[in-house]
């Protein structure tokens, strides 16, 4: 099993909805929402700032494509931040739990 941590910044109003959707659909085993993020970025030629919540999404490589599609479809931003990084190690029991919590939804999804 190949574990991933996916970073996704979202407006506070959307963060809980996105988190719940990903866990309910078994695209993520766990989503942690870190409020109080202040992002500065360039968009359409202008420097912008936004108050956001950072989502730390725990999933597997096998579920990533479906997770990415769900985030892109339900995120309020035109171009949401969706960045996945490898989890190179972890507590074996936690990694088994992560795999179990995301595997149950695979049969019904068309990747």
Secondary structure, DSSP 8 states (H G I E B T S, - for coil): --EEEEEEEE-HHHHHHHHHHHHHTTS-SEEEEEEEEEEEEEETTEEEEEEEEEEEEEEEHHHHHHHHHHHHHH-SSTT---EEEE-----HHHHHHHHHHHHTTGGG---
